[in-house]
Amino acid sequence: RVLFRSSHALQITPQFPMQGEKVRFTYYPSTTPLKGSGKIESLVYTFNNTDETTPFLLHEINLKRNKDKSYSGSFVLDSISTGIAFVFSDSLQKDNNKADLA
């Protein structure tokens, strides 16, 4: 299983992804700083604790805007990932989960 801290604005499937699995996610910006943004972009960081030369990989995700104004995307988790972090942004700001890292 891979570590992921959930948020009310982000849902992932499967809830506890395994290495090698396809991860699907939906981002709901209506309760975030990106509410009303015209175009939202996403970066996904996958972390590992086995490769000291490359402790994380960065994935640029092409998001699809859904009819309910949410955004969805997917990626395949590599075989050594142990954690995932999502970053959502528009041209002016980022959603950092209200800086809530607890």
C-alpha positions as CSV (number, residue, x, y, z in Angstrom):
1,R,0.0,0.0,0.0
2,V,1.0,3.6,-0.7
3,L,0.7,6.4,1.8
4,F,-1.8,9.1,0.8
5,R,-3.5,11.7,2.9
6,S,-7.0,12.3,1.7
7,S,-8.9,15.6,1.4
8,H,-12.5,16.6,1.0
9,A,-11.5,18.1,-2.4
10,L,-9.7,15.1,-3.7
11,Q,-10.9,11.5,-4.1
12,I,-8.7,8.7,-5.4
13,T,-9.5,5.1,-6.5
14,P,-8.4,2.7,-5.3
15,Q,-8.4,4.3,-1.8
16,F,-5.1,2.5,-0.9
17,P,-3.3,2.0,-4.2
18,M,-0.6,-0.6,-4.7
19,Q,2.6,-0.3,-6.7
20,G,1.9,-1.0,-10.4
21,E,-1.8,0.0,-10.1
22,K,-3.6,2.6,-12.1
23,V,-4.7,5.5,-9.8
24,R,-7.7,7.5,-10.8
25,F,-8.5,10.7,-9.0
26,T,-11.1,13.5,-9.0
27,Y,-10.5,17.0,-7.8
28,Y,-13.4,19.2,-6.6
29,P,-12.2,22.8,-6.6
30,S,-15.4,24.3,-5.3
31,T,-14.2,24.5,-1.7
32,T,-10.6,25.4,-2.5
33,P,-8.6,28.5,-3.4
34,L,-9.0,27.4,-7.1
35,K,-12.8,27.8,-7.0
36,G,-13.9,29.5,-10.2
37,S,-10.6,29.0,-12.0
38,G,-10.9,28.6,-15.8
39,K,-8.1,26.0,-16.2
40,I,-6.6,23.8,-13.5
41,E,-3.4,21.9,-13.9
42,S,-2.1,19.0,-11.8
43,L,1.3,17.6,-10.8
44,V,1.7,14.4,-9.0
45,Y,4.8,13.5,-7.0
46,T,5.4,9.8,-6.2
47,F,7.9,9.2,-3.5
48,N,10.1,6.2,-2.7
49,N,12.5,5.3,0.0
50,T,14.6,2.8,-1.9
51,D,16.2,4.9,-4.7
52,E,18.5,7.5,-3.1
53,T,19.4,9.0,-6.5
54,T,15.8,9.7,-7.4
55,P,13.7,9.9,-4.2
56,F,10.6,11.1,-6.1
57,L,9.2,11.2,-9.6
58,L,7.1,14.1,-11.0
59,H,4.1,13.4,-13.3
60,E,2.3,16.1,-15.3
61,I,-1.3,15.0,-15.5
62,N,-3.7,16.0,-18.3
63,L,-6.9,16.7,-16.5
64,K,-10.4,16.3,-17.9
65,R,-13.0,18.8,-16.8
66,N,-16.2,17.1,-15.9
67,K,-19.8,18.3,-16.2
68,D,-20.0,18.9,-12.5
69,K,-16.9,21.3,-12.7
70,S,-14.7,18.7,-11.1
71,Y,-11.5,17.5,-12.8
72,S,-10.3,14.0,-13.2
73,G,-7.1,12.3,-14.2
74,S,-5.1,9.1,-13.8
75,F,-1.6,7.7,-13.7
76,V,0.1,4.3,-13.1
77,L,2.0,4.0,-9.8
78,D,5.5,2.8,-10.4
79,S,6.8,-0.3,-8.7
80,I,8.8,1.4,-5.9
81,S,6.5,4.2,-4.8
82,T,5.6,4.5,-1.1
83,G,3.8,7.9,-1.1
84,I,1.8,10.3,-3.3
85,A,1.4,14.1,-3.2
86,F,-0.9,16.1,-5.5
87,V,-0.5,19.7,-6.5
88,F,-3.3,21.6,-8.2
89,S,-2.8,25.1,-9.6
90,D,-4.0,27.7,-12.1
91,S,-1.9,30.5,-13.6
92,L,-2.1,32.5,-10.3
93,Q,-2.2,30.2,-7.3
94,K,-1.8,26.7,-5.9
95,D,-4.1,24.6,-3.7
96,N,-1.9,23.4,-0.9
97,N,-4.7,21.8,1.1
98,K,-5.0,25.0,3.2
99,A,-1.4,24.4,4.3
100,D,-2.8,21.7,6.5
101,L,-0.1,19.1,6.8
102,A,-1.1,17.5,10.1
